[in-house]
Amino acid sequence: MVATAVVMSGACSTADPIVYSDRVPYEWELWEQEAGIGVDAAAPETGAAPAPAAPQGLPKLSERLVFPADNFWNRDISGQPLDPQGQKWLESMGLDTPLHADFTPPDLNTGKAGDGIPYQYVSGNARKVPVQFEYATESDPGPYPIPDSPLIERGPDHHILMIDTDNWLLYELWDAKLDGSKWKAGCGAIFDLKSNKTRPAGWTSADAAGLAIFPGLVRADEVIDKKAINHALRFTAKVTQRAYVYPASHFASDKKDPKLPPMGMWVRLKSSFNIDGFSPNVQVILKALKRYGMILADNGSDFYVSGAPDPRWVNEEMRQLSRVKGRDLEVVKSGELVTK
């Protein structure tokens, strides 16, 4: 995630699908509760106390702007000129390599949470706790509003994403773990979602490229409910070079091969790509890739598109993304290579 570490992205929460503590429920948790499914649905039979009623007035993120309208995440790049180095970067990842939806629904039979990077709401007066960082010099000191039972991405990255819906702040942690009664993490970043302020040059965040994670996720509330994604997406590459381009602020490799993609590489789906024949939900994603593109943000598997787990995802439907290959993409010019 930082320095030269190579980490895999896209895992799932280690927390139970329905857990209410001092955090506001995640949208898909309410969906499960209304449907009568999930771990706590069995409470009457096991003798456990039923889950408390969901709070009213849950904010709908699809109705709120994540970062200002002129922020790079929300920028239409459909007319942006191409980067002359982009083709070799795509070739290094494989022109026949398919896109992969790195997000799935939970398994309702086993109770296993879905793949993806979960997020959770917290209130402005939520209790905040100190976090000890491995890379403290490039982390925002906090404290962080980590709930008692947070949704944590399962796997090596252990991301925790928290959205303060009252103050419109985003808190993100990488490699978060509870050590006794104290929280520790590799890195942490706090983003004001009302501001265009970025990380200092050379700084990482909870993401290898120094970007916020949440804005680049594919979310069901946008795909299924809003039926539109109006921002860029996030994706990973197996091997990157020791360089980054805007909007990234950090690289995570010691390889100097110029044919390898840099962090921040911004790709879009070619305008000529025919999206007829894809399901309406997948077309929402493809339209976003044509207009807003996706940004290389971490080391992982090639062309893995990041999203949040949700019970409404249908794996077979999202596999349609694999019909899009590396050759169907193009790299737009977003900035000059930074190697130091």
C-alpha positions as CSV (number, residue, x, y, z in Angstrom):
1,M,0.0,0.0,0.0
2,V,2.8,2.3,0.7
3,A,6.5,2.4,-0.3
4,T,7.0,-0.7,-2.5
5,A,4.3,-2.9,-1.0
6,V,2.2,-4.8,-3.4
7,V,-1.2,-5.6,-2.0
8,M,-4.4,-7.1,-3.3
9,S,-7.6,-5.1,-3.3
10,G,-11.2,-6.0,-3.1
11,A,-12.2,-8.2,-0.2
12,C,-15.1,-8.2,2.2
13,S,-16.2,-7.2,5.6
14,T,-15.3,-9.3,8.6
15,A,-18.2,-7.9,10.6
16,D,-21.6,-9.6,10.6
17,P,-23.9,-8.4,7.9
18,I,-26.2,-6.7,10.4
19,V,-24.6,-5.1,13.4
20,Y,-25.9,-1.9,15.0
21,S,-23.7,0.0,17.5
22,D,-22.8,3.6,17.4
23,R,-22.7,3.8,13.6
24,V,-25.6,4.5,11.3
25,P,-26.5,1.4,9.3
26,Y,-24.9,0.8,5.9
27,E,-27.6,1.0,3.2
28,W,-27.6,-2.7,2.3
29,E,-27.9,-3.6,5.9
30,L,-31.3,-1.9,6.0
31,W,-32.2,-3.7,2.8
32,E,-31.4,-7.0,4.5
33,Q,-33.4,-6.0,7.6
34,E,-36.4,-5.1,5.6
35,A,-36.2,-8.4,3.7
36,G,-35.9,-10.3,7.0
37,I,-32.5,-11.9,6.1
38,G,-29.0,-11.9,7.6
39,V,-27.5,-13.0,10.8
40,D,-30.0,-11.3,13.2
41,A,-33.0,-12.6,11.3
42,A,-32.5,-15.8,13.3
43,A,-32.6,-14.0,16.6
44,P,-36.1,-15.2,17.7
45,E,-35.0,-18.9,17.3
46,T,-31.6,-18.6,18.9
47,G,-32.9,-16.5,21.8
48,A,-30.6,-13.6,20.9
49,A,-32.0,-10.1,21.2
50,P,-33.4,-8.9,17.8
51,A,-31.6,-6.1,16.0
52,P,-32.8,-2.6,17.0
53,A,-35.0,-0.8,14.6
54,A,-33.1,1.2,11.9
55,P,-32.9,4.9,12.6
56,Q,-35.1,7.1,10.5
57,G,-33.8,9.7,8.0
58,L,-30.9,7.6,6.7
59,P,-29.1,9.8,4.2
60,K,-29.1,8.7,0.6
61,L,-25.6,9.2,-0.7
62,S,-26.8,9.1,-4.3
63,E,-28.6,12.4,-3.6
64,R,-25.4,14.1,-2.3
65,L,-22.4,15.4,-4.1
66,V,-19.2,13.6,-3.1
67,F,-16.6,16.4,-3.5
68,P,-17.4,19.6,-5.4
69,A,-18.9,19.5,-8.9
70,D,-15.5,20.7,-10.3
71,N,-13.5,18.0,-8.5
72,F,-11.5,15.6,-10.7
73,W,-13.7,12.7,-9.5
74,N,-16.7,14.4,-11.0
75,R,-15.1,15.5,-14.3
76,D,-16.3,14.6,-17.7
77,I,-13.2,13.3,-19.5
78,S,-15.0,12.0,-22.6
79,G,-13.3,14.7,-24.7
80,Q,-9.9,14.6,-23.0
81,P,-6.9,14.1,-25.3
82,L,-5.1,10.8,-25.1
83,D,-1.8,10.2,-23.4
84,P,0.8,9.1,-26.1
85,Q,2.3,6.7,-23.6
86,G,-1.1,5.1,-22.7
87,Q,-1.1,2.3,-25.2
88,K,2.1,0.7,-23.9
89,W,0.7,0.9,-20.3
90,L,-2.5,-0.9,-21.4
91,E,-0.4,-3.5,-23.3
92,S,1.5,-4.3,-20.1
93,M,-1.8,-5.1,-18.4
94,G,-2.9,-7.2,-21.4
95,L,-5.1,-6.0,-24.3
96,D,-7.1,-9.2,-23.9
97,T,-7.4,-9.0,-20.1
98,P,-11.1,-8.5,-19.2
99,L,-12.6,-6.1,-16.7
100,H,-13.6,-7.7,-13.5
101,A,-16.3,-6.6,-11.0
102,D,-14.5,-6.7,-7.7
103,F,-17.8,-6.6,-5.7
104,T,-20.4,-9.2,-5.0
105,P,-23.5,-9.8,-2.8
106,P,-23.3,-11.5,0.6
107,D,-24.0,-15.2,0.7
108,L,-27.3,-15.4,2.5
109,N,-26.9,-19.1,3.1
110,T,-23.6,-18.9,4.9
111,G,-23.8,-15.4,6.2
112,K,-20.5,-14.5,4.5
113,A,-20.3,-10.9,3.5
114,G,-19.8,-10.0,-0.1
115,D,-16.5,-9.0,-1.8
116,G,-15.8,-5.4,-2.1
117,I,-14.9,-2.4,0.1
118,P,-17.7,-1.6,2.6
119,Y,-18.4,1.8,4.0
120,Q,-20.5,3.1,6.9
121,Y,-22.2,6.2,8.0
122,V,-21.3,7.9,11.3
123,S,-22.9,10.9,13.0
124,G,-21.1,14.1,13.6
125,N,-21.1,13.5,17.4
126,A,-19.9,9.9,17.1
127,R,-17.2,9.0,19.6
128,K,-13.7,9.3,18.1
129,V,-10.7,7.2,19.0
130,P,-7.0,7.6,18.5
131,V,-5.2,5.4,16.0
132,Q,-1.5,4.4,16.0
133,F,-0.1,4.5,12.5
134,E,2.7,2.6,10.9
135,Y,3.3,5.4,8.4
136,A,2.4,8.3,10.7
137,T,4.3,11.0,8.7
138,E,1.9,10.5,5.8
139,S,-1.3,10.0,7.9
140,D,-3.8,12.4,9.2
141,P,-3.5,12.0,13.0
142,G,-7.3,11.9,13.7
143,P,-8.9,10.8,16.0
144,Y,-11.2,8.6,13.9
145,P,-14.9,7.8,14.5
146,I,-14.4,4.0,14.4
147,P,-17.7,2.3,15.5
148,D,-17.8,-0.4,18.1
149,S,-18.5,-3.0,15.3
150,P,-17.1,-1.5,12.1
151,L,-17.5,-2.9,8.7
152,I,-13.9,-3.9,7.7
153,E,-12.7,-5.1,4.3
154,R,-11.6,-8.7,4.7
155,G,-8.2,-9.7,3.3
156,P,-4.8,-8.1,3.5
157,D,-6.0,-4.5,3.1
158,H,-8.4,-4.3,6.0
159,H,-9.9,-0.9,4.9
160,I,-12.4,0.9,7.1
161,L,-14.3,3.7,5.4
162,M,-16.5,6.1,7.6
163,I,-18.6,8.9,6.3
164,D,-19.6,11.6,8.7
165,T,-22.9,12.6,7.1
166,D,-23.4,15.7,9.4
167,N,-20.1,17.3,8.7
168,W,-19.6,15.6,5.3
169,L,-16.2,14.3,6.1
170,L,-14.7,11.0,4.9
171,Y,-12.4,9.0,7.2
172,E,-10.4,6.1,5.6
173,L,-8.0,3.6,7.2
174,W,-5.7,1.0,5.6
175,D,-4.6,-2.2,7.4
176,A,-6.8,-1.3,10.4
177,K,-6.8,-3.7,13.4
178,L,-7.8,-3.7,17.0
179,D,-4.9,-4.5,19.2
180,G,-6.4,-5.1,22.6
181,S,-8.3,-1.9,23.2
182,K,-6.2,0.2,20.9
183,W,-6.7,0.7,17.1
184,K,-3.7,0.5,14.8
185,A,-3.4,1.0,11.1
186,G,-0.9,1.3,8.3
187,C,-2.1,4.7,7.1
188,G,-5.1,7.0,7.6
189,A,-6.6,9.9,5.7
190,I,-9.4,12.4,6.3
191,F,-11.1,14.1,3.4
192,D,-13.4,17.1,3.5
193,L,-16.0,16.1,0.9
194,K,-16.9,19.8,0.5
195,S,-13.4,20.7,-0.6
196,N,-11.0,20.0,-3.5
197,K,-8.0,19.8,-1.3
198,T,-5.7,16.8,-2.2
199,R,-2.9,15.0,-0.4
200,P,0.5,16.6,-0.4
201,A,2.8,15.5,-3.3
202,G,4.5,12.2,-2.3
203,W,1.9,11.3,0.3
204,T,-0.1,8.1,0.4
205,S,-3.5,7.7,1.9
206,A,-5.5,4.6,2.8
207,D,-5.0,3.9,-1.0
208,A,-1.7,3.4,-2.6
209,A,-2.1,6.3,-5.1
210,G,-2.9,8.8,-2.3
211,L,-6.5,9.1,-3.4
212,A,-9.8,8.7,-1.5
213,I,-11.3,5.3,-1.9
214,F,-15.0,5.8,-1.4
215,P,-15.6,8.2,-4.4
216,G,-14.4,5.6,-6.8
217,L,-16.6,2.7,-5.7
218,V,-19.3,1.2,-7.8
219,R,-22.4,1.4,-5.5
220,A,-25.8,-0.2,-5.9
221,D,-27.6,2.9,-4.8
222,E,-26.3,4.6,-7.9
223,V,-26.4,1.7,-10.3
224,I,-29.8,0.3,-9.3
225,D,-31.7,3.1,-7.6
226,K,-30.4,6.3,-9.3
227,K,-29.5,4.4,-12.5
228,A,-26.5,6.7,-13.1
229,I,-22.9,7.0,-12.0
230,N,-21.7,10.6,-12.2
231,H,-18.1,10.1,-11.2
232,A,-14.9,8.2,-12.1
233,L,-14.3,4.7,-10.8
234,R,-11.4,3.0,-9.1
235,F,-9.4,0.1,-10.4
236,T,-6.2,-1.9,-9.8
237,A,-3.2,-3.2,-11.7
238,K,-1.0,-6.2,-10.9
239,V,2.3,-4.4,-11.5
240,T,2.9,-0.6,-11.6
241,Q,5.9,1.6,-12.1
242,R,7.7,3.8,-9.7
243,A,5.8,6.9,-10.9
244,Y,2.4,8.6,-10.6
245,V,0.4,11.1,-12.6
246,Y,-2.3,13.5,-11.6
247,P,-4.6,13.0,-9.8
248,A,-2.5,10.6,-7.8
249,S,0.1,11.8,-5.3
250,H,2.0,8.6,-4.5
251,F,3.5,5.5,-6.2
252,A,3.8,2.1,-4.7
253,S,6.5,0.2,-6.7
254,D,10.3,0.1,-7.1
255,K,10.1,-0.9,-10.8
256,K,11.3,1.7,-13.3
257,D,10.1,0.1,-16.4
258,P,8.3,2.9,-18.4
259,K,6.0,0.3,-20.0
260,L,4.3,-0.3,-16.7
261,P,1.3,1.8,-15.7
262,P,1.8,4.6,-13.2
263,M,-0.5,5.3,-10.3
264,G,-3.2,7.7,-11.3
265,M,-3.4,6.4,-14.9
266,W,-6.9,7.5,-16.1
267,V,-8.6,5.3,-18.6
268,R,-12.0,5.5,-20.3
269,L,-14.0,3.1,-22.4
270,K,-13.8,4.0,-26.1
271,S,-16.8,5.9,-27.4
272,S,-17.1,3.4,-30.2
273,F,-17.7,0.5,-27.8
274,N,-21.2,-0.8,-28.4
275,I,-23.0,-1.3,-25.0
276,D,-26.2,-2.7,-26.6
277,G,-26.8,-6.3,-25.3
278,F,-25.6,-5.5,-21.8
279,S,-28.1,-5.4,-19.0
280,P,-29.4,-2.0,-17.9
281,N,-27.4,-2.1,-14.7
282,V,-24.1,-2.9,-16.5
283,Q,-24.9,-0.2,-19.0
284,V,-24.9,2.3,-16.2
285,I,-21.3,1.3,-15.3
286,L,-20.2,1.3,-19.0
287,K,-21.7,4.8,-19.6
288,A,-19.8,6.0,-16.6
289,L,-16.6,4.5,-18.0
290,K,-17.1,6.4,-21.2
291,R,-17.8,9.7,-19.6
292,Y,-15.8,9.7,-16.3
293,G,-13.4,6.8,-16.8
294,M,-11.6,5.0,-14.0
295,I,-8.4,5.8,-12.1
296,L,-5.6,3.4,-11.2
297,A,-5.5,3.6,-7.5
298,D,-3.8,0.5,-6.1
299,N,-1.8,-2.6,-6.8
300,G,-4.0,-5.7,-7.2
301,S,-5.3,-7.7,-10.1
302,D,-5.4,-6.2,-13.6
303,F,-8.5,-4.3,-14.4
304,Y,-10.4,-5.1,-11.2
305,V,-13.1,-2.5,-10.8
306,S,-13.7,-1.7,-7.2
307,G,-17.2,-1.5,-5.6
308,A,-19.1,-1.9,-2.4
309,P,-20.8,-5.2,-1.4
310,D,-24.6,-5.2,-1.7
311,P,-27.2,-8.0,-1.6
312,R,-28.7,-6.6,-4.8
313,W,-25.7,-7.4,-6.9
314,V,-26.2,-10.4,-9.2
315,N,-22.9,-12.1,-9.9
316,E,-23.9,-13.5,-13.3
317,E,-25.0,-10.0,-14.4
318,M,-21.8,-8.3,-13.2
319,R,-19.7,-10.9,-15.1
320,Q,-20.9,-9.1,-18.2
321,L,-18.1,-6.6,-17.5
322,S,-15.6,-9.3,-18.6
323,R,-16.8,-8.8,-22.2
324,V,-14.9,-5.5,-22.0
325,K,-11.1,-6.0,-22.6
326,G,-8.0,-3.9,-22.2
327,R,-8.1,-3.1,-26.0
328,D,-11.5,-1.5,-25.5
329,L,-9.9,1.2,-23.2
330,E,-7.8,4.2,-23.9
331,V,-5.7,6.4,-21.6
332,V,-6.4,10.1,-21.3
333,K,-3.7,12.7,-20.6
334,S,-4.1,13.8,-17.0
335,G,-0.6,15.1,-16.1
336,E,3.1,14.6,-16.2
337,L,4.9,11.6,-14.8
338,V,6.3,12.1,-11.3
339,T,9.1,9.7,-10.3
340,K,10.4,11.2,-7.1
